[in-house]
């Protein structure tokens, strides 16, 4: 018998969370967890939420393609508030809607916010950067 999925507390748009972004098939969680950026929250089925998330990676972050933006140590407080260990880039060209449950999201290794998937938050100083990436994919 399998255990039921655990729903996490209500997420917020702009949070950076630890998730298993699907690699190929949308219904299959990725092999390794990574930072993902919550873009929208859908509460139609609360207390189980659905979130629109953008793919995050710490690989090849110096090369940005259309629809991508980076958070780097040079961003100062914005980098610190992101709660990441390595500079990530987020691709708004790779977005997917997922249930905000423990099948897809888990607490990060450092768990700065306790036993929740939250790593940090997108600082307001980065909103223009994220908006430009969003516009590039629309």
LINBELVEN-V899434 format. One line per field, one symbol per residue. ss: DSSP state (~ for helix, > for strand, _ for the rest). phi: phi as a letter, one per 30 degrees, with the letter a starting at -180 (. if undefined). A space follows every 50 residues. Layout:
ss=???
phi=???
//
This chain:
ss=______>_______>>>>>______________>>>>>>>>>_______> >>>>>>>__________>>>__~~~_~~~~~~______>>>>>>>>>>>_ >___>____________>>>>__~~~~~~~~~~~~~~_
phi=.cdddccdeedbejdcbcbceddbdedcdddbdadbcdcbbccecedccc bcbcdbacchddccceicbccbeddhedddddicdbdcbccddbcacbdd bddcbbddedhdcidbddcabddedcddddddddddcd
//
